[in-house]
Amino acid sequence: MSTLQPALTATSTPSSPAPAVSATPAVSAKTWIAVIGATLGAFMAVLNIQIVNASLADIQGAIGAGIDDGGWISTSYLIAEIVVIPLSGWLAQVFSIRIYLLTNAVLFLVLSAACALAQDLPQMIVLRAVQGFTGGVLIPMAFTLIITLLPRGKQPVGLALFALSATFAPAIGPTIGGYLTENLGWQYIFYVNLVPGAIMVGMLWYALEAKPMKLALLRDGDWAGIITMAIGLSALQTVLEEGNKDDWFGSPFIVKLSVIAAVALTAFLIIELTVEKPLMNLRLLVRRNFGFGMLANFLLGVALYGSVFILPQYLARIQGYNAEQIGMVLAWTGLPQLLLIPLVPRLMQRFDARIIIGVGFVLFAGSNFMNIYMTSDYAADQLLWPNVVRAIGQALVMAPLSAVATAGIEPENAGSASGLFNMMRNLGGAVGIALLQTVLTKREQYHSNVLMQSVSMFEQATRTRLEQLTQYFVNHGVVDRTDAAHRAYVAIGHVVQKQAFILAFSDTFYLLGAALIVALIASLFLKKPGHVAAGGAH
């Protein structure tokens, strides 16, 4: 952590950029090993969510879970994850970063193997929930290490590594999950964590500095804040995950949880702003760059996780693709990032980071707008270029946005900044998916109603098409002409519904593009990074 203050001093004089670069302290190999090990853990934690989601149907079938109940396999993990992310900064102070991170890394691997051995739904839900608590730790701790161990001049490299977990992992997750499920079996989506996980644990064990625990902090902990936050976030995440399936506020369960979430989170905000030693320093949000960076990051989460949700839905429902075929289509959202993200730190040396962020958001938004005029022929080939453009946009956004938003954050606030920043991106993903599910349902109903108005027996085209389909069924073995006519009606209904869904999917991409335009506007309010370090300590 001692390397951070010289870096902030070096970058606090924007009029002399050259000395700032030369004054950047050297980073030891051990520090880089710690950062790389931690970011590998974050990558695995995010990847695990997307791999499991891609294979959820197979898991549900194997353990005898219904579609509705099986959704809790993902929901239980996400609830635990979003609760522990903001807690991690404080718990790392209590138990020391080394003990806290290593313990959770080992438990994440043990629980991953245990999930592969689960025999029924209750077992799987419990194991996934506990795994969510451990996996959720890996994400903010990687971010914290980057902004505390690395000097300002080297942070873009660390943040580029972190971007692999934040943007590349969600994009490539369905590809890996689809391949493993189709070729080896669903258990291997959990076993795949073990080898890279062992490497991660070894790197962290070697590189993290041992420090004494501060168990006395438990006595002075902001327990009221912790309890209200845990209750509020758990209820909110459940509402977002289950709301569309349960018809939102038509369900007493969802109404009660919404009230609990609203009351608990309001109490949490009041507590954090009034207590002497808050769990999280929410006053960081009034800092211009961190506040607008959080808004942009939230909307990035909406689009990032929303696009990873909606594309597989479209390919499965409209084109009939299996998990492996879907993974191959989405690979073009992931693989280009693997090539581009390592180049982003060099771009940040040559160009204003805000310009890179803006270009990234424009490309990401544009990739969604490229999909708003889909037809029934819109499949893998037509999605190639939108996916490549999406990959370029995502690769350009994450590291510069993280760097600008956290510039000037002091070491004592690093845990709060990391917890807030990563929680908001995950919360954005949950809000985005819930919103897209609802929009997809409502817009399909709307388009069906509009299209059915054109399918009328008073229209010659409709009567002609019905006669053609009736004759088709008669020619293919349907003896009763009345039965054949009924099948013709059903076939036209299916065609209308399919077309309505295609139009609804197009609408969801329009919504994602609009969210990214708002994120772009938020990023325009960011101050130039060179000026932030000087003002960030005030």
C-alpha angles and dihedrals in degrees: 000000000000090000093066101070096054088049092053091048091049093053097041093087106069094179093069109046096159096063089047091060095046092046093056105121118241114258118225122234089242092058091050090050089053092049094045092046092050094047090049087056092050090048091053093047094053093040090053092061095052095042091053093046090052090054100036095114091055092047092049091052094047096052096036098249124152121235094255097044092040089064088074088071087074098029094056091053094047094048092053092044097052091048096051098044095074091039094056098081092057096040090051088057091049099048099022122253093264097053095038096048096041093047093051093043091055093044090049090058095044092050092045090058090044091054089058088058097047112131102195143012099268090052092049094048093050093046092047091049093053090043088053090058091053098039091047089061093058095061103056094034091059089051091047093052091050095053094042106036099039124069117238093260092056099040094090088063091050092045090050088056089049090051088064087066096040101046110005096049096055090047097049097037097086090048093055094039093050093049095047094046096047096043109027108016135264093278090071092065084073098036091054089075096062104078099042087039091057089050090050093051091048092051093048093046091054100040109036115092116237113239131172119265119247101214090162086076088071090067092052095039122135092249095164089055092046094050096045092045093049093048094044097047093043092052093044094049091049091050091051094046098043103026101091093046091051095044093254112249091009085078119077088208092058092044092053093047091048091054091048091049093049094048096043096046092046089052089048092054092049092048094048092051095048108033119096096231108027124194089232130021099234090177087080086078092070091061104102100231097040093046097048090038089056091051092049090046092051091053090044087057090050091054098035098053092028093059091046087053100043100044096058089045090055095045093048098042101037104026099029095232120167124227095271094048091049089050091054091053093048091047087082088062090053112033098059088055090059088061098039105043094066088056095054096083089058090050089051089055092053103036138039105270090227090062091053090049091050094049090048094052092046092053093044091049091045092053089059094046087054087067101051096095100053124160133190088271092058104114141126097323094048092047094052099088096039088052093049091049089047090052092052092048094049092047092054098047111051107058097041092045091051092047095049094043095051098038108127096017108146121231092250090056096044093096093052092045093049094046094048095043096049095039091054093052091050091044088050088055092052092047091046095052093045091049093048093049090053095043090049091053096044096043092048089055091047095049091045090056093048094047094046090058087065093047097078133146086230088067116087092212091058094049091047093050092048091051091049092050093045090053090047092057092045089053090050099056107284103133100185110071091204089057090048091052090050090052089050090055091049091048091053089048090054091049091051092047092049091050090048090053092049090053090047091051088051088054092053091055089050088054092050091050091050091051090054092050088057088049088052090052090050090051090055088067093059116113121233107277094233090065096047102071092058093053099033096082095058 
